[in-house]
């Protein structure tokens, strides 16, 4: 039995989850469910990034203590993932004692390697990124992600000797083409490193909210450093047996945080003498109506509202069908409803209801003979292994359309008048392939797959209440 360890980013808790967060997390869930189907021993982690100044400001705005606010928001995020059927094995919070233990252990390795020193930082800091920027990172003097000028700050910090790892990082990326995907992000990271790496600050001066720096309570650990270490914490580092799951097989991340995951994180692991993750897969932004999701603009879409109206499975399917993973996508309700009506109501839902109705009408609910599974699934499996979720779903769509076409060609309502034996073969073939279709659907649409399997898997039809996907007008 092989292991498979997949992670999502841990999300800031200064706001509630929106469909962009759901997009990445659903993709990770599909990978986890798929690999469980293949017999792998899966570890799938999600979580919240809580040691942030954004948390402090959000708590102040809410009129709560930071701890109370963090507890409430962590529960809120868990509820979102539970309602979207995210089958995570571990929900990590960066305020956990276990995480502090893991961070302290890694810092001891970095210090022993001689890669940490104290110095004065003078430069640019973006509050939105909670990150340090170089002048060459700016576009017209602004942070390209937040469209605001960074602050100029000067403070005494602890530093990590990132510059020592420039050549090793480039060598590793060149020798491991699957380390960063897609290729466009890999090229972006290589260009960033080639411009030259500076040592970076790993602490912030002053105490207060945040993880205390080991052996120096006048500093807190820079949030982006300790946040990355959550992946080790989940695996059980530094306790015995963490190697069972480490290194991670894939980190799914947004394209805006690849610098942290593809430069800082591997350099820290190299310094600590630990293996690097197999793959960092960066998805693009899921925009809304052509505009980046932004609370200030007011285009944030709550995934739970969509799940309540259309069902969580429909949301899962449509988000991944609508955009090639790794590219920027554009969400509109018009496109959402078009995919829902076409793929789910007209094709899948209609297929299941027609076959169930014919089995009930012509055979008294007895499914009868088994048929052969007819669809070649090689392209489906290849697509998922390559993070091409939209192509995997297109294979499912083709399979569904082929079964609907088979019904039109065979005309079982006419066969029923003269050849009951052949009718059993037709309906048995359809039932067998619908169950096969449900198996392929399970990672994407777990509730729907279970309903379909329950209907057709026992030899006698088990009618399901209601329509799988009522058409929306």
MARLO-907572 format. One record per residue (C-alpha): residue number from 1; residue in three letters; x, z, y. Coordinates in pm, 1 decimal, decimal comma. Layout:
MARLO-907572
 num residu     east       up    north
 NUM    ALA        X        Z        Y
...
//
This chain:
MARLO-907572
 num residu     east       up    north
   1    UNK      0,0      0,0      0,0
   2    UNK    143,9   -107,3    334,7
   3    UNK    101,6     92,0    654,0
   4    UNK    -36,7    -46,3    977,6
   5    UNK     -9,6    143,5   1306,1
   6    UNK   -194,8     -2,7   1605,0
   7    UNK   -227,9    151,9   1951,7
   8    UNK   -419,0     89,4   2271,3
   9    UNK   -293,8    191,2   2613,7
  10    UNK   -390,1    544,5   2705,6
  11    UNK   -614,9    507,1   3005,9
  12    UNK   -613,0    692,6   3336,2
  13    UNK   -909,2    929,5   3372,0
  14    UNK   -965,8    893,6   3745,7
  15    UNK  -1261,9    669,3   3665,4
  16    UNK  -1490,0    584,2   3375,1
  17    UNK  -1425,1    306,1   3124,9
  18    UNK  -1521,7    -49,4   3223,4
  19    UNK  -1543,0   -369,5   3018,2
  20    UNK  -1173,6   -445,2   3075,4
  21    UNK  -1081,5   -125,0   2892,0
  22    UNK  -1341,6   -201,8   2625,1
  23    UNK  -1197,5   -551,5   2575,8
  24    UNK   -852,0   -424,1   2476,7
  25    UNK   -985,6   -134,5   2270,7
  26    UNK  -1231,7   -348,7   2075,8
  27    UNK   -948,4   -589,9   1992,8
  28    UNK   -743,1   -299,4   1855,8
  29    UNK  -1041,0   -181,4   1654,1
  30    UNK  -1080,0   -526,9   1499,7
  31    UNK   -716,0   -515,7   1389,0
  32    UNK   -756,9   -166,5   1244,5
  33    UNK  -1073,7   -253,7   1053,6
  34    UNK   -927,7   -581,7    929,9
  35    UNK   -615,0   -415,3    793,5
  36    UNK   -821,9   -147,0    622,5
  37    UNK  -1008,8   -430,0    451,1
  38    UNK   -674,3   -567,0    331,0
  39    UNK   -593,4   -231,1    173,4
  40    UNK   -340,7   -113,0    432,6
  41    UNK   -308,5    252,9    528,1
  42    UNK   -403,7    237,1    894,2
  43    UNK   -326,1    464,9   1185,9
  44    UNK   -520,0    363,4   1496,8
  45    UNK   -478,3    559,4   1818,7
  46    UNK   -658,2    568,5   2151,9
  47    UNK   -642,1    829,2   2424,4
  48    UNK   -626,6    941,1   2784,2
  49    UNK   -336,4    956,2   3028,5
  50    UNK   -400,9   1279,0   3218,0
  51    UNK    -73,4   1389,1   3380,5
  52    UNK   -123,0   1169,1   3681,1
  53    UNK   -162,0   1226,7   4051,4
  54    UNK   -468,9   1005,5   4024,0
  55    UNK   -622,6   1279,7   3811,1
  56    UNK   -550,8   1537,2   4081,3
  57    UNK   -712,7   1326,7   4353,6
  58    UNK  -1015,5   1245,6   4138,9
  59    UNK  -1065,8   1615,0   4055,3
  60    UNK  -1049,0   1705,3   4424,0
  61    UNK  -1310,1   1439,8   4503,6
  62    UNK  -1531,8   1575,1   4225,8
  63    UNK  -1494,6   1932,8   4350,1
  64    UNK  -1352,4   2051,1   4017,1
  65    UNK  -1029,7   2207,7   3899,6
  66    UNK   -793,4   1952,2   3749,5
  67    UNK   -823,0   2105,9   3404,3
  68    UNK  -1204,1   2105,2   3409,8
  69    UNK  -1210,0   1749,1   3534,6
  70    UNK   -963,8   1631,7   3267,9
  71    UNK  -1163,1   1797,6   2989,5
  72    UNK  -1488,1   1640,1   3107,0
  73    UNK  -1338,7   1292,2   3146,0
  74    UNK  -1166,9   1301,7   2807,0
  75    UNK  -1507,3   1372,6   2650,4
  76    UNK  -1657,7   1087,1   2850,8
  77    UNK  -1398,3    838,9   2723,7
  78    UNK  -1443,6    957,7   2365,1
  79    UNK  -1817,7    903,4   2397,0
  80    UNK  -1763,9    545,4   2513,9
  81    UNK  -1542,0    460,6   2216,5
  82    UNK  -1776,5    633,6   1972,4
  83    UNK  -2077,4    441,6   2102,5
  84    UNK  -1887,0    113,2   2076,9
  85    UNK  -1797,5    189,9   1713,3
  86    UNK  -1424,9    225,1   1778,9
  87    UNK  -1287,3    354,1   1448,1
  88    UNK   -987,2    539,4   1590,4
  89    UNK   -796,0    780,2   1368,7
  90    UNK   -648,0    975,2   1658,4
  91    UNK   -763,3   1039,9   2014,4
  92    UNK   -462,1   1172,6   2201,2
  93    UNK   -462,4   1353,4   2531,9
  94    UNK   -131,6   1381,8   2713,4
  95    UNK   -212,1   1742,8   2805,5
  96    UNK   -182,9   1846,9   2438,5
  97    UNK     83,9   2094,6   2332,9
  98    UNK    181,4   1858,0   2050,8
  99    UNK    262,2   1590,9   2305,7
 100    UNK    477,0   1830,1   2508,7
 101    UNK    666,7   1911,5   2189,3
 102    UNK    725,5   1542,3   2117,9
 103    UNK    838,3   1469,4   2474,0
 104    UNK   1082,2   1761,3   2477,6
 105    UNK   1233,8   1647,8   2147,8
 106    UNK   1286,6   1293,0   2272,3
 107    UNK   1439,9   1416,6   2598,6
 108    UNK   1693,0   1617,6   2399,2
 109    UNK   1803,8   1294,2   2234,3
 110    UNK   1829,6   1114,1   2567,2
 111    UNK   2036,3   1397,9   2714,5
 112    UNK   2262,0   1412,1   2408,9
 113    UNK   2327,9   1040,2   2451,8
 114    UNK   2439,0   1102,4   2810,8
 115    UNK   2170,0    875,7   2954,5
 116    UNK   2011,6   1130,7   3192,4
 117    UNK   2160,3   1240,6   3521,9
 118    UNK   2044,4   1384,0   3854,4
 119    UNK   2057,8   1187,0   4178,8
 120    UNK   1861,4   1107,9   4494,6
 121    UNK   1601,3    836,8   4476,2
 122    UNK   1544,2    634,4   4789,0
 123    UNK   1312,0    339,3   4763,8
 124    UNK    963,3    205,4   4714,5
 125    UNK    680,8    374,0   4526,7
 126    UNK    331,6    235,6   4460,9
 127    UNK     62,5    501,6   4427,8
 128    UNK   -171,1    261,1   4248,7
 129    UNK     86,0    179,2   3979,8
 130    UNK    236,7    526,4   3992,9
 131    UNK    552,5    323,0   3964,5
 132    UNK    874,4    244,0   4146,2
 133    UNK    914,9   -109,0   4279,7
 134    UNK   1200,6   -329,8   4389,9
 135    UNK   1173,7   -543,4   4700,7
 136    UNK   1185,2   -848,6   4476,4
 137    UNK    868,9   -723,1   4303,1
 138    UNK    665,9   -743,8   4624,7
 139    UNK    456,7  -1038,2   4739,9
 140    UNK    440,5  -1060,1   5118,3
 141    UNK    549,4   -696,8   5130,4
 142    UNK    264,0   -581,5   4903,5
 143    UNK    238,6   -459,7   4546,9
 144    UNK    110,3   -770,8   4364,2
 145    UNK   -132,8   -568,3   4151,0
 146    UNK   -282,5   -341,7   4419,3
 147    UNK   -234,6   -549,8   4734,4
 148    UNK   -102,8   -251,7   4927,5
 149    UNK    237,9   -181,0   5079,6
 150    UNK    436,6     72,2   4875,3
 151    UNK    554,8    400,3   5022,9
 152    UNK    916,9    451,6   5112,9
 153    UNK   1023,0    782,9   4959,7
 154    UNK   1341,5    981,6   4920,7
 155    UNK   1368,7   1273,5   4678,0
 156    UNK   1601,7   1427,8   4425,0
 157    UNK   1510,2   1316,5   4072,0
 158    UNK   1643,0   1293,3   3722,2
 159    UNK   1734,5    938,2   3626,4
 160    UNK   1757,5    740,6   3304,3
 161    UNK   2053,1    501,3   3275,2
 162    UNK   1844,2    189,8   3216,9
 163    UNK   2119,7    -40,5   3341,7
 164    UNK   2325,6     39,7   3031,3
 165    UNK   2063,9   -129,6   2815,8
 166    UNK   2023,4   -460,4   2996,8
 167    UNK   2232,6   -666,7   2755,0
 168    UNK   2097,2   -489,5   2446,1
 169    UNK   1739,9   -549,6   2556,2
 170    UNK   1799,0   -920,4   2615,1
 171    UNK   1976,9   -952,4   2282,7
 172    UNK   1697,2   -774,2   2099,9
 173    UNK   1422,8   -985,8   2260,8
 174    UNK   1610,5  -1307,6   2180,5
 175    UNK   1666,3  -1203,6   1818,8
 176    UNK   1306,5  -1083,3   1769,8
 177    UNK   1070,2  -1352,2   1901,4
 178    UNK    762,5  -1158,2   1782,8
 179    UNK    853,6   -847,9   1982,9
 180    UNK    668,3   -961,0   2297,4
 181    UNK    356,5  -1177,8   2282,3
 182    UNK    231,8  -1411,2   2414,5
 183    UNK    530,9  -1626,7   2501,6
 184    UNK    440,4  -1633,4   2871,5
 185    UNK    477,7  -1251,7   2890,0
 186    UNK    799,5  -1267,3   2691,8
 187    UNK    940,9  -1512,1   2946,1
 188    UNK    824,5  -1287,0   3228,0
 189    UNK   1004,2   -985,4   3079,8
 190    UNK   1323,0  -1183,7   3015,8
 191    UNK   1323,7  -1302,6   3378,0
 192    UNK   1272,6   -944,6   3500,8
 193    UNK   1563,7   -814,0   3294,9
 194    UNK   1788,7  -1105,9   3386,2
 195    UNK   1748,2  -1027,2   3756,8
 196    UNK   1924,9   -699,5   3682,1
 197    UNK   1805,3   -355,7   3576,1
 198    UNK   1843,5    -46,4   3789,8
 199    UNK   1845,7    307,8   3656,0
 200    UNK   1500,6    455,4   3708,3
 201    UNK   1362,3    793,5   3799,7
 202    UNK   1214,6    991,9   3511,1
 203    UNK   1101,0   1295,0   3711,2
 204    UNK    922,3   1379,4   4033,7
 205    UNK   1028,6   1660,7   4260,7
 206    UNK    796,5   1963,4   4287,4
 207    UNK    583,7   2145,5   4033,0
 208    UNK    206,5   2133,7   4011,7
 209    UNK     -4,8   1915,9   3782,8
 210    UNK    193,1   1724,9   3523,3
 211    UNK    423,3   1787,1   3231,7
 212    UNK    710,8   2018,2   3330,0
 213    UNK   1056,8   1873,8   3301,8
 214    UNK   1254,5   2043,3   3019,6
 215    UNK   1477,6   2321,8   3154,9
 216    UNK   1383,6   2253,5   3518,9
 217    UNK   1041,7   2374,1   3633,3
 218    UNK   1100,8   2239,4   3985,1
 219    UNK   1033,4   1890,4   3848,2
 220    UNK    756,7   1722,5   3652,7
 221    UNK    821,8   1434,2   3417,3
 222    UNK    742,0   1093,9   3561,6
 223    UNK    400,1   1010,2   3417,4
 224    UNK    496,1    667,6   3287,7
 225    UNK    780,4    812,0   3081,0
 226    UNK    589,3   1087,6   2905,2
 227    UNK    282,9    865,5   2866,3
 228    UNK    477,9    611,6   2662,5
 229    UNK    593,5    885,4   2426,1
 230    UNK    230,3    938,0   2317,5
 231    UNK    286,4    668,0   2055,6
 232    UNK    551,0    884,7   1890,7
 233    UNK    334,6   1195,3   1923,6
 234    UNK     52,9   1026,4   1731,9
 235    UNK    293,0    930,6   1451,9
 236    UNK    396,1   1297,0   1424,1
 237    UNK    737,4   1285,3   1590,6
 238    UNK    964,0   1481,5   1565,8
 239    UNK    813,9   1647,2   1258,9
 240    UNK    908,4   1546,9    909,1
 241    UNK    719,7   1242,5    786,7
 242    UNK    666,2   1067,7   1120,4
 243    UNK    857,2    770,4    976,1
 244    UNK    554,4    697,7    758,2
 245    UNK    393,3    521,9   1053,4
 246    UNK    677,1    471,9   1299,3
 247    UNK    762,5    216,1   1424,1
 248    UNK    423,6    100,9   1546,5
 249    UNK    317,8   -240,6   1421,0
 250    UNK    155,9   -337,9   1748,5
 251    UNK    100,3   -193,2   2094,4
 252    UNK   -191,2   -368,1   2265,4
 253    UNK   -143,6   -349,3   2642,0
 254    UNK   -266,3   -513,9   2959,6
 255    UNK    -33,9   -764,7   3121,4
 256    UNK      7,6   -537,0   3423,6
 257    UNK    197,0   -274,1   3221,7
 258    UNK    439,1   -489,9   3023,1
 259    UNK    738,5   -372,9   3229,7
 260    UNK    683,9    -19,7   3106,7
 261    UNK    623,2   -121,8   2745,3
 262    UNK    877,2   -401,4   2713,5
 263    UNK   1164,2   -269,8   2929,4
 264    UNK   1144,6    108,0   2983,8
 265    UNK    998,4    197,7   2643,8
 266    UNK   1239,6      1,4   2420,9
 267    UNK   1536,8    122,4   2626,9
 268    UNK   1427,5    485,0   2581,9
 269    UNK   1392,6    428,5   2208,1
 270    UNK   1733,3    261,2   2189,1
 271    UNK   1889,2    558,4   2366,7
 272    UNK   1717,2    797,8   2126,2
 273    UNK   1830,0    595,3   1824,8
 274    UNK   1473,8    523,8   1714,1
 275    UNK   1325,9    193,7   1585,9
 276    UNK   1136,9    -24,5   1830,7
 277    UNK    772,4   -125,6   1779,4
 278    UNK    728,7   -450,0   1590,3
 279    UNK    514,2   -620,5   1855,8
 280    UNK    388,5   -559,3   2207,5
 281    UNK     88,0   -786,1   2258,8
 282    UNK    -25,5   -823,1   2619,8
 283    UNK   -377,4   -940,0   2697,2
 284    UNK   -473,7  -1087,6   3030,2
 285    UNK   -715,9   -950,3   3285,6
 286    UNK  -1087,6   -970,4   3217,7
 287    UNK  -1214,7  -1064,5   3561,6
 288    UNK  -1576,5  -1050,5   3672,3
 289    UNK  -1713,9  -1358,2   3842,3
 290    UNK  -1360,2  -1477,6   3915,8
 291    UNK  -1250,3  -1149,8   4075,8
 292    UNK  -1033,5   -873,3   3931,8
 293    UNK  -1234,4   -566,5   3832,8
 294    UNK  -1220,9   -317,5   4117,4
 295    UNK  -1419,6     -5,3   4199,0
 296    UNK  -1373,5    -71,8   4571,4
 297    UNK  -1516,9   -422,7   4538,2
 298    UNK  -1806,6   -293,2   4332,8
 299    UNK  -1781,7   -535,0   4039,7
 300    UNK  -1719,3   -272,3   3769,1
 301    UNK  -1939,4   -329,2   3463,2
 302    UNK  -2023,0    -37,0   3236,5
 303    UNK  -1985,0   -146,2   2871,6
 304    UNK  -2239,2    112,9   2760,1
 305    UNK  -2512,5    -49,3   2969,8
 306    UNK  -2450,0   -379,4   2793,8
 307    UNK  -2432,2   -207,1   2456,4
 308    UNK  -2764,2    -32,0   2521,5
 309    UNK  -2939,0   -359,0   2607,0
 310    UNK  -2776,3   -599,8   2360,9
 311    UNK  -2629,6   -368,2   2098,4
 312    UNK  -2263,8   -266,0   2057,9
 313    UNK  -2198,2   -539,7   1801,6
 314    UNK  -2311,5   -813,0   2040,0
 315    UNK  -2085,9   -673,2   2310,6
 316    UNK  -1790,1   -661,7   2070,6
 317    UNK  -1849,4  -1019,3   1953,6
 318    UNK  -1905,0  -1174,9   2293,7
 319    UNK  -1610,5  -1008,8   2469,9
 320    UNK  -1368,0  -1140,9   2207,8
 321    UNK  -1537,0  -1478,0   2162,7
 322    UNK  -1543,3  -1552,0   2532,7
 323    UNK  -1170,0  -1539,8   2612,6
 324    UNK   -850,4  -1635,0   2425,7
 325    UNK   -668,2  -1304,0   2385,1
 326    UNK   -352,8  -1303,6   2596,5
 327    UNK   -503,9  -1515,4   2872,7
 328    UNK   -706,4  -1413,4   3175,6
 329    UNK  -1079,7  -1433,8   3118,7
 330    UNK  -1385,1  -1440,0   3340,7
 331    UNK  -1694,0  -1238,0   3253,9
 332    UNK  -2034,4  -1347,7   3379,0
 333    UNK  -2376,2  -1239,9   3256,6
 334    UNK  -2477,5  -1606,3   3232,9
 335    UNK  -2200,2  -1678,1   2981,4
 336    UNK  -2264,2  -1348,7   2801,8
 337    UNK  -2632,0  -1434,7   2747,9
 338    UNK  -2550,6  -1794,5   2650,9
 339    UNK  -2317,5  -1682,1   2369,8
 340    UNK  -2566,1  -1415,0   2263,2
 341    UNK  -2855,1  -1659,7   2233,9
 342    UNK  -2654,8  -1942,5   2076,8
 343    UNK  -2421,5  -1767,9   1831,6
 344    UNK  -2611,8  -1451,7   1750,0
 345    UNK  -2985,4  -1512,4   1797,5
 346    UNK  -3013,0  -1884,1   1711,9
 347    UNK  -2739,3  -1915,8   1448,4
 348    UNK  -2656,7  -1585,3   1275,8
 349    UNK  -2984,7  -1401,9   1326,4
 350    UNK  -3190,6  -1708,3   1238,1
 351    UNK  -2985,6  -1771,9    922,1
 352    UNK  -3033,9  -1419,2    791,3
 353    UNK  -3405,8  -1402,7    871,6
 354    UNK  -3483,0  -1746,4    719,5
 355    UNK  -3301,5  -1676,9    393,7
 356    UNK  -3454,5  -1330,9    363,4
 357    UNK  -3801,9  -1470,8    429,2
 358    UNK  -3763,0  -1743,1    162,8
 359    UNK  -3632,8  -1499,5    -98,6
 360    UNK  -3927,7  -1270,4    -27,4
 361    UNK  -4184,6  -1551,9    -28,4
 362    UNK  -4068,9  -1764,1   -319,6
 363    UNK  -3898,6  -1509,4   -546,8
 364    UNK  -4071,4  -1182,8   -471,5
 365    UNK  -3751,1  -1042,0   -322,1
 366    UNK  -3538,3  -1112,9   -631,1
 367    UNK  -3219,6  -1285,8   -525,4
 368    UNK  -3142,1  -1420,4   -870,7
 369    UNK  -2827,9  -1616,4   -953,6
 370    UNK  -2502,7  -1571,2   -765,4
 371    UNK  -2352,8  -1870,6   -594,5
 372    UNK  -1997,0  -1965,3   -508,9
 373    UNK  -1834,4  -1862,2   -180,9
 374    UNK  -1789,7  -2194,3     -8,4
 375    UNK  -1595,3  -2139,2    313,5
 376    UNK  -1216,0  -2165,4    333,5
 377    UNK  -1104,2  -1848,6    515,2
 378    UNK   -732,8  -1928,1    554,7
 379    UNK   -773,4  -2020,5    921,3
 380    UNK   -975,3  -1702,8    980,7
 381    UNK   -702,5  -1477,1    841,6
 382    UNK   -427,5  -1667,5   1019,0
 383    UNK   -611,1  -1634,4   1350,5
 384    UNK   -646,5  -1256,6   1325,7
 385    UNK   -282,1  -1212,3   1224,1
 386    UNK   -189,2  -1404,5   1540,6
 387    UNK   -426,4  -1211,9   1770,9
 388    UNK   -643,1  -1522,8   1812,8
 389    UNK   -970,8  -1340,2   1788,6
 390    UNK  -1170,4  -1618,5   1951,7
 391    UNK  -1047,5  -1862,9   1683,9
 392    UNK  -1137,7  -1620,3   1406,0
 393    UNK  -1488,1  -1591,2   1551,9
 394    UNK  -1510,5  -1968,3   1583,8
 395    UNK  -1443,2  -1990,1   1208,9
 396    UNK  -1731,3  -1747,9   1153,0
 397    UNK  -1948,6  -1958,6   1382,6
 398    UNK  -1863,9  -2276,2   1189,2
 399    UNK  -1941,3  -2099,6    860,1
 400    UNK  -2278,9  -1985,7    996,7
 401    UNK  -2367,2  -2333,1   1122,7
 402    UNK  -2270,3  -2485,5    785,8
 403    UNK  -2509,7  -2250,9    604,3
 404    UNK  -2789,3  -2336,7    846,0
 405    UNK  -2714,8  -2706,1    793,0
 406    UNK  -2723,9  -2651,4    414,8
 407    UNK  -3077,4  -2513,8    448,3
 408    UNK  -3188,5  -2821,3    642,7
 409    UNK  -3030,8  -3055,6    389,5
 410    UNK  -3160,0  -2880,8     75,8
 411    UNK  -3508,9  -2807,0    212,0
 412    UNK  -3580,5  -2510,3    -17,2
 413    UNK  -3946,0  -2501,3     98,6
 414    UNK  -3991,1  -2840,1    -69,5
 415    UNK  -3781,6  -2754,3   -375,9
 416    UNK  -4007,0  -2449,3   -427,0
 417    UNK  -4298,0  -2682,1   -507,8
 418    UNK  -4134,6  -2846,0   -808,4
 419    UNK  -3808,4  -2683,3   -930,8
 420    UNK  -3790,0  -2303,1   -933,0
 421    UNK  -3458,7  -2304,4  -1119,7
 422    UNK  -3289,3  -2518,0   -856,0
 423    UNK  -3451,0  -2303,3   -587,2
 424    UNK  -3283,2  -1997,6   -739,3
 425    UNK  -2949,4  -2179,2   -720,0
 426    UNK  -3003,7  -2269,6   -354,7
 427    UNK  -3109,6  -1920,9   -247,6
 428    UNK  -2842,5  -1757,9   -463,9
 429    UNK  -2580,3  -1977,2   -299,4
 430    UNK  -2708,6  -1880,4     44,4
 431    UNK  -2726,0  -1507,1    -35,8
 432    UNK  -2373,5  -1505,3   -180,4
 433    UNK  -2230,5  -1680,1    123,4
 434    UNK  -2419,5  -1462,4    367,6
 435    UNK  -2260,4  -1156,8    202,3
 436    UNK  -1922,8  -1331,0    229,2
 437    UNK  -1996,5  -1401,8    595,0
 438    UNK  -2079,7  -1033,7    648,3
 439    UNK  -1742,3   -937,1    500,9
 440    UNK  -1566,4  -1156,0    758,1
 441    UNK  -1785,2  -1016,6   1034,6
 442    UNK  -1720,2   -651,3    949,8
 443    UNK  -1410,1   -597,4   1170,3
 444    UNK  -1592,9   -749,6   1466,9
 445    UNK  -1952,3   -636,9   1407,2
 446    UNK  -1952,4   -337,5   1171,4
 447    UNK  -2319,8   -240,1   1209,8
 448    UNK  -2443,9   -596,0   1167,3
 449    UNK  -2217,7   -657,4    867,4
 450    UNK  -2347,4   -342,4    698,7
 451    UNK  -2711,9   -441,4    757,0
 452    UNK  -2655,2   -789,4    615,3
 453    UNK  -2463,2   -662,2    313,2
 454    UNK  -2734,6   -406,3    238,7
 455    UNK  -2998,4   -678,1    248,6
 456    UNK  -2835,9   -918,3      2,8
 457    UNK  -2583,9   -729,9   -212,7
 458    UNK  -2798,6   -554,1   -474,1
 459    UNK  -2973,4   -841,8   -650,5
 460    UNK  -3299,6   -748,7   -482,7
 461    UNK  -3367,2   -812,4   -118,8
 462    UNK  -3365,5   -502,3    101,3
 463    UNK  -3563,0   -598,6    406,8
 464    UNK  -3423,4   -479,8    741,2
 465    UNK  -3655,4   -358,4   1012,8
 466    UNK  -3675,2   -575,6   1320,1
 467    UNK  -3474,0   -882,9   1416,9
 468    UNK  -3097,0   -866,7   1412,5
 469    UNK  -3063,5  -1030,4   1753,3
 470    UNK  -3386,8  -1080,3   1948,0
 471    UNK  -3349,6  -1378,4   2175,0
 472    UNK  -3312,0  -1305,4   2545,4
 473    UNK  -3504,7  -1517,1   2793,3
//
